[in-house]
Amino acid sequence: MTDRPRAPASANGEPAADGVDRRVEESLSALSTEGGAAPAMGSALIRELARLQPATTRLPRREWAAVLGLSLFYATGILAWMGVRDDLDRIPPIWLIGIGAVWLAGFLAITWLVLVPPRGQVLPRWRWAAAAGALAAAFFITAGLLRPESLTETGTTYPATISAVVGHGPGCLRWGITVAAVPVLLTALAVRGAIPVGSRWLAAAIGAAGGSLGGLTLHLHCPISERFHIGLVHGGLVIVTAAIAALVARVGESRRRKP
């Protein structure tokens, strides 16, 4: 049996590396050496870095309280300008207070779901908010169509015809949308940094919340006691404001996607 040839010894007495080992060693030595200096930053990058500000943490509950305070203040001012109906003392209390409380609760609850995420999360509960908006619209429309007969003893009535409902509807819708505009805008500004991409369902929920506040003002202002007006116009206001908000969100999202 013949002996395997040994590699020639190096200067320090260790076996000399063959060609492959030598190249690997030279490559590793090159990586360990100090690299060249980094290129200088451009003026544009320097300006952007100078504008950086520390990010502030969202305070959802405080934002919710601020939106509620400003929105209720604005709605109260609009209601004072329009005036409340002059027969409030003759309206059945269960209708005046009970339905009015539900209008207010709809605004509070939907806005809470939009602005205040679950504990430990940052994204709004848009599914629950959209579902609450749909439930509110269904409730108010149904409650208006089934309003108590005792309500006809107060306010203004007219024949329940299509032309009559259409003729008396635009005024209430216009005032309701006017009241809803500010809470919708405030809520959208408060939640804009909490979602990565605009959501039409979230926008619809925000619109439904504003429509609930608008419906509350109509509940205290409008003297019409006809069932289709209360159900389809007052209750339908929630659907109208939700649709407008969703349409605005869709248009804005389409414009952002354009190059």
BELMO-V92045 format. One record per residue. N is the residue number from 1. RES is the residue in three letters. BURIAL is 1 if it has 9 or more other ideal C-beta (glycine too) atoms within 8 Angstrom, else 0. Layout:
n=<N,N>
res=<RES,RES>
burial=<BURIAL,BURIAL>
//
This chain:
n=<1,2,3,4,5,6,7,8,9,10,11,12,13,14,15,16,17,18,19,20,21,22,23,24,25,26,27,28,29,30,31,32,33,34,35,36,37,38,39,40,41,42,43,44,45,46,47,48,49,50,51,52,53,54,55,56,57,58,59,60,61,62,63,64,65,66,67,68,69,70,71,72,73,74,75,76,77,78,79,80,81,82,83,84,85,86,87,88,89,90,91,92,93,94,95,96,97,98,99,100,101,102,103,104,105,106,107,108,109,110,111,112,113,114,115,116,117,118,119,120,121,122,123,124,125,126,127,128,129,130,131,132,133,134,135,136,137,138,139,140,141,142,143,144,145,146,147,148,149,150,151,152,153,154,155,156,157,158,159,160,161,162,163,164,165,166,167,168,169,170,171,172,173,174,175,176,177,178,179,180,181,182,183,184,185,186,187,188,189,190,191,192,193,194,195,196,197,198,199,200,201,202,203,204,205,206,207,208,209,210,211,212,213,214,215,216,217,218,219,220,221,222,223,224,225,226,227,228,229,230,231,232,233,234,235,236,237,238,239,240,241,242,243,244,245,246,247,248,249,250,251,252,253,254,255,256,257,258,259>
res=<MET,THR,ASP,ARG,PRO,ARG,ALA,PRO,ALA,SER,ALA,ASN,GLY,GLU,PRO,ALA,ALA,ASP,GLY,VAL,ASP,ARG,ARG,VAL,GLU,GLU,SER,LEU,SER,ALA,LEU,SER,THR,GLU,GLY,GLY,ALA,ALA,PRO,ALA,MET,GLY,SER,ALA,LEU,ILE,ARG,GLU,LEU,ALA,ARG,LEU,GLN,PRO,ALA,THR,THR,ARG,LEU,PRO,ARG,ARG,GLU,TRP,ALA,ALA,VAL,LEU,GLY,LEU,SER,LEU,PHE,TYR,ALA,THR,GLY,ILE,LEU,ALA,TRP,MET,GLY,VAL,ARG,ASP,ASP,LEU,ASP,ARG,ILE,PRO,PRO,ILE,TRP,LEU,ILE,GLY,ILE,GLY,ALA,VAL,TRP,LEU,ALA,GLY,PHE,LEU,ALA,ILE,THR,TRP,LEU,VAL,LEU,VAL,PRO,PRO,ARG,GLY,GLN,VAL,LEU,PRO,ARG,TRP,ARG,TRP,ALA,ALA,ALA,ALA,GLY,ALA,LEU,ALA,ALA,ALA,PHE,PHE,ILE,THR,ALA,GLY,LEU,LEU,ARG,PRO,GLU,SER,LEU,THR,GLU,THR,GLY,THR,THR,TYR,PRO,ALA,THR,ILE,SER,ALA,VAL,VAL,GLY,HIS,GLY,PRO,GLY,CYS,LEU,ARG,TRP,GLY,ILE,THR,VAL,ALA,ALA,VAL,PRO,VAL,LEU,LEU,THR,ALA,LEU,ALA,VAL,ARG,GLY,ALA,ILE,PRO,VAL,GLY,SER,ARG,TRP,LEU,ALA,ALA,ALA,ILE,GLY,ALA,ALA,GLY,GLY,SER,LEU,GLY,GLY,LEU,THR,LEU,HIS,LEU,HIS,CYS,PRO,ILE,SER,GLU,ARG,PHE,HIS,ILE,GLY,LEU,VAL,HIS,GLY,GLY,LEU,VAL,ILE,VAL,THR,ALA,ALA,ILE,ALA,ALA,LEU,VAL,ALA,ARG,VAL,GLY,GLU,SER,ARG,ARG,ARG,LYS,PRO>
burial=<0,0,0,0,0,0,0,0,0,1,0,0,0,0,0,0,0,0,0,0,0,1,0,0,1,0,0,0,0,0,0,0,0,0,0,0,0,0,0,0,0,0,0,0,0,1,0,0,0,0,0,0,0,0,0,0,0,0,0,1,0,0,1,1,0,1,1,1,0,1,1,1,0,1,1,0,0,1,1,0,0,1,0,0,1,0,1,1,0,0,1,0,0,0,1,1,0,1,1,1,0,1,1,1,0,1,1,1,1,1,1,1,1,1,1,0,1,0,0,0,0,0,0,1,1,1,0,0,1,1,0,1,1,1,0,1,1,0,1,1,1,1,1,1,1,0,1,0,0,0,1,0,0,1,1,0,0,0,0,0,0,0,0,1,1,0,0,1,1,0,0,1,1,0,1,1,1,1,1,1,1,1,1,1,0,1,1,1,0,1,1,0,0,1,1,0,0,1,1,1,1,1,1,1,1,1,1,1,1,1,1,1,1,1,1,1,1,1,1,1,1,1,1,1,1,1,1,1,1,1,1,1,1,1,1,1,1,1,1,1,1,1,1,1,1,1,0,1,1,1,0,1,1,0,0,0,0,0,0>
//
